Amino acid sequence: MPDATYLTSALAVAVGITVTLRAVPFALKNAMAGSALLADIGRWMPLGAITVLAVYCLAQIDPTTPTHGLPELAGIVATVAAHRWRRNVVLSILAGTAACMILTNWVPVA
């Protein structure tokens, strides 16, 4: 069993690193308030999140299952439809996720 000094110093280092990593984004945001880079990141990040979710969803499709990937494809269609309708990223992600989860979990497979 390590001694108390070692454990205390290891805990202090872990807490210091955690606090620093949590504070850095806020410090950088204030320093880059008028930055074009930050504006670009804010504009492209929602598209990146939806792209990652779509790729993950498509990678999970298994054509040998009884549903043949229909819940996943319905989720993608619902995401695209909601986004074209309202242009709201949060609504789009929620609509696609809800469509996929409802079809996956609550619709019986024939």
N, C-alpha and C positions, 0 to 999 in steps of 0.2 A: 504494500500500500504506500503510495507516494506521501511525502510529508505535507503538512499544512501550508508551508511556505510555497512549495511547488504548485499546489492546487490553487492557492490564492493568486499567485502571479499568472498562472495560466488563465484563470478566470478573468483577471484584470485585462490581460491582452485580448481575450475574446470579446469582452465588453467594449474595450477601446476601439477595436476594429469594427465591430457592429455599429457603434454610435457614429464613427467616422463615415462608414459607407452609407448610413442613412442620412447624414447631414450634407454630404457632398452634392447630391442632385439639387438640393435647395440653394446651396451657395452658388452653384453653376447657373441655375435659373436666374438668380438675381444679377449675376455678372453678365449674362448673355440676354438680357431683357429685350433688346432691340435687334437681336441677331437674326439674319436671314436663315441661317442653318436651323435654329430652333423653330422658326416658322415652317420650314420645309419638313422637319421631323414631325411636327404637329399635324401637318397636312397629310403626310404619307403613312403615318403609324396606323390609323384605322384600316387602311387598305391592306397593310401588311398583316394585321391581326386576322382579317377575314381570309386572306390568302392562306395563312398557316392553318386555320380551321378547315378550309375547303380541302387542302392537300391532305390533312390528317383524315378527314372524312372519306375522301376518295381512296386513300390507302387502306382503309378498313373494309372496303367492299369485298365480299367473298361471293362470287357467282354460284358457288356450289350450295349455298344455304337456301332454304325454302323461299326466303324473301328476295333473293337475287340482287340485293343492294337497293331495293326500292325505297326503304326508309331514308337511306343516306341521300339518294338522288332527290327525293321529295324535300329533304332539308335544304339542299342546295337551291332547288327551284324556289322554295319559300323565302330563302335569304335574298336571292336576286329579285324576286317580285316585291318583297317588302322594301328593299333598298331603292328600287326604281319608283315605287309608289311614294315613299316619304323622304328618301335621302337621309335617313337616320341610321347611323351605324349600330347603335345599341338595339334599336327596334329590329333591324335586319338580323343581327346575331341571335336575339331572343326568338324571333319567328322561326328561323331555320333550326335552331336547337329544339324548340318545342315541337315542330313538325316531325323531326327525326325521332325524338324520344317518344312521342305519342305513338307513332307507327311502330317503333321497335318494341315498346313495352305493352301497349294496350290493344293492339289490333291482332286478333288471332290469325295464325298462319293456317291456310287451308291445306 
